[in-house]
Amino acid sequence: ALVPSALRAVDVLQDTQVIRTMSWCPAPGSSLFAYGTTSRALRLGSVVGEEGEERMELELELPEYHAGSIYGIAWHPTGKILATGSNDKSILLTKIG
């Protein structure tokens, strides 16, 4: 059974805006993740560093990616396409890589 003492914080990534959604890339071996904010920005980051010294790094920022806040993120199972949903009433598909 999982107990609280088995959990440890690794790193904290803070943003100037409210983070509404975050999702890990499902591609095998990938450390990529994406998150969306109330400022309409989509940001992509990755986890870098050796085990025990992991940290998150921002890789790419796409300001005003949507016309409204981003509330949903989903990856295609291959990790090569990212879908985002917003209160601007749109879903955007983006090819990664």
Helices and strands as residue ranges (DSSP letters): G 4-6, E 19-24, E 32-37, E 42-48, E 55-62, E 70-75, E 81-86, E 91-95
